[in-house]
């Protein structure tokens, strides 16, 4: 089968996406980066590896996904890893799981956030797993029951919250709470994360994008439109950290925080009209 037609009948796709961060305190700081995001059905990884030119699973390639980049203990593949995470939170096993991530591009990738979308036998999205990584090689999972909230325009969203338990940025302490607002990924990708501390809203982060077929031509087009985007992510993290330091935002050492458990449970969130 030609790599340009492998996407036929598959759930996996890619997104031309944009990351935006807007910090409000103690100094205003805002940035955007254009990246490429992949939504990968974990049951399709082997087929993509065999049939899609430019994509590899557990081996080198133009774009490649390695279990070891996401799995903690090294004893599971990606789907087994996600099922184990669900079991740790007493959630039922998933029939189908999709992973939103940035694969390695030319051998390198860093995922500050990747999301596992977990579906039941009726293709109902019942759980989301947010896997957060920091630049120190550590990972933490926020596991949340996916209870849909219907907006007044008829659009369904998932809304939930979780206390921050994992050190990510040396410019944000742990006395914060995440408020997630996310759509089931389809033609559009929409993820919003509000970070609040006792004083109120501290940071808004969004990941938005438009779906594109996962084909060999699509991968080459992504390389041309978003060249070296995986390298830009890690460089951008350090560049923005330098900007915050120059703005004299207080620096917080990670050594003062204890290492959390691997997973923590979030809660569904019903937002009031004032928070729309």
N, C-alpha and C positions, 0 to 999 in steps of 0.2 A: 504494500500500500504506500502511496506517495505521502511524504511528510506534509504536503499541503492539504491533504484531505483527512488526516488522522483525527481532527477535531470533530468530525461528523459523528453524532450520537454520543459524544462525551459530555460530561459535566464540567470538566476542567476548562479554564479560560484565563486570559491575562487582562490586565487593566493598565491603561496609561493613566497614572495616578499622580496626585499632588499631596505632599505632606505640608501642613501648616501648623506652626506653634505661635501662640500669642500669649506672652506673659504680661501681667498687669502690675505686679508689685515685686520688690520695692522700686524697680525701674522697669519701664515699659520696654519690651523687647519682642520683636516679631520677625519671623522668617518663613519662607516657603522653599520647598525643593521638589523638583519633578523626578519621579522614580517610576519603576515598573513593579507592579504587584501581580503575583500569580495566585489564582484560586485553583487548587489541585485536589481532585477527588483521590483519596488515598488508595482506593481500589484500582485506579487507572495508572499508577506510577510505572508499573512494569510495562504496560502497553505503550505508554508514551516513550519510555526508554527504547523500546524496540522499533517503534514506527515513526517517531517524530525526529527528523533531522535537526540537530542543534540542542536537543534536550537529553540529559542523562540522569540516571538514578543510581546512586552509590558508585559513580565512576566519573572521571573527568569529562568535561564537555563545555560547549559555549555557555549553556545554562545547565546547572546540575543541582540535584537535591540529594543530600546525604542524610541518612538516619541520624548519624552522630552529631549533626548540627542542631538537632532538636531533642533527641532522646537523652535522658539524664544518666541512666545506669548502663547503657551500652548493650543490654541484653534483649531489647525489643526492637522491632521495626516501628515505623511511624504510627501505624494504626494500632498496634499493640500498646504502644506508649500512651496514645490518647485513651484507649479503653481502660488502661491501668489508672490513669488520672481520674477518669470517671468513677471507677470503683473506689478510689480513695475518698471520694466525696459521697459515697453511697448513692450514686446515680446509676441508672440502668445502662447496659451496654448499648452502643449505637449500631444501627444497621449500616449507615453510611456516614462518613466523616470527610469534610472538606477542610483544607488547610490554606489560609491566606498568609502568604509569606513573600519574601524576596529570595529566590534561589541564588546560589552562587553564580556569578557572571565572570567568566575567565578565571575561575578558581577561587573567588573571594565573595563573601557576603557577610553582613552583620544585620541581624533582625532585632531592632529595639523592641518590636512588638510583632508577634504573629498570633493568629486566631484560629482555633479549631471550631468548626461548626458541626454539631452533632445532630443527626437526624434519626428518627425512628422508622418503623416499617411503613408508616403512612406518609413518609417524607415530610414529617413535621419537625421543624427545628425546635428541639427541647432543651438544649444546653449549649453554652459557649465556654470555651477554655481560652483565656488570655495568657499567653506565655510571654513574659517580659524578661528581657536580657539586659544586663549592664556591661560596661566596657571592661569589667574585672573578671569576665568569664562565668558569672553567676546567672542563674535563672530562677524565676518564680512563676507559679501558675495561680491565676484567679479563676475559679470555677463558678459559673453562674447558671441557675435555671433560667431558661429563655421563655419568659412569659410575654407574649406580644401585647403591645399597647397600640391602639388604633387612634391616630391623630385625627383632628377634626376634618382634614381633607381626605380622609379615607385611607391614608397611607399607613401601613403597619410598621412599627418600630419595636425594637427591643430596648428596654430601659432597666438599668440596675445599677447598684452601687457596691463598692467594696472599700474597706479601710486600706490605706497604703501600708504595706508590711515589708516592702522590699526596697533597698537602697538603689536608686538609679542615678540621679543627678546630685553632684556635690553642692548644688545651689538650691536644693529643695529638701526640707527635712521630712521626717516620717509622720508628723502630726497632720496628716492630710487624708482626704477621702476622694476616691475616684467616682465619678458619675458617668456611666457609659450610655451612649445612645447610638444604636446601630441598626441598620436595615439588613434584612436577609439579602446577601449579595446576589444580584442578577445583572441586568444590563448596566446598572449603576452601582458603584461602590460608595457607601456613605458610613463613615465611622466618626463619631464625635466623643471625645473624652474631656470632661471638665474636671479640673483638679482644684479642690477647695481646702483651705485650712481654717482654723478658728476665726479668722478675720474675714472670710468670704472667698469669693472667686479669685484664684491665683493664676490659673493657666487654662487656656483652651487649646486642644490639639485635635486636628482633623486629618482624616485620610479619605480623599474623594477620588473617583476615577470613572472612566468609561470603558465598558467591556469591548474586547477585541478577540477574534478567534485565535485559538492556540494552534498555530500552524508554523511551518518552517519559515514562510515569508513573514509571518507576524513576528517571529523571534528576530529575524534580521532587521525588520523595520524598527523594532524596539531598540536594538543596538544603535541604529542610526539616529533615532529621535531622543534616546536617553543614554548616550554613550557613557560607559563606566559608572552607571548610577550607583552600583553597590559600593564602589570605592568612595563615591561622593558622600555616602551616608556617614561613614566613620570619620572622614575628613571634616564633614559639616558639623558633627557632634563636637569635635575638639575646637573648631573655629568659633562656634556659637558659645562654647564654654569660655573661650578667651574674651569674647565680647562682654559676657556677663561679668567676668573678673575685672575688665577695664571699667565697667560701670559700677564697680565696687559693691556688687551683690555679695552678701556674706557667704563665705566658703565653709562647707560642713564636711568633716572627715567621716568616711564610712566606717572607720574602726570603732566609733562610739555606738554603733548599732549592732545588735546581735543578729546572727543569721536566722532568717525565718524558716519555718517548715516549707516543704516543697510546694504544697498547695494550700490555698485558703478559699473559703466559701464566701461569695458575695451574696447580695440579696436583691430581689426584684425591687424596682423603684417606680412608684407612681408620682410623677412630677405634677406640681400644681400649675395653674395657668400662668402664674407669674414667672415660671421658669421656662416657658415655651420659647 
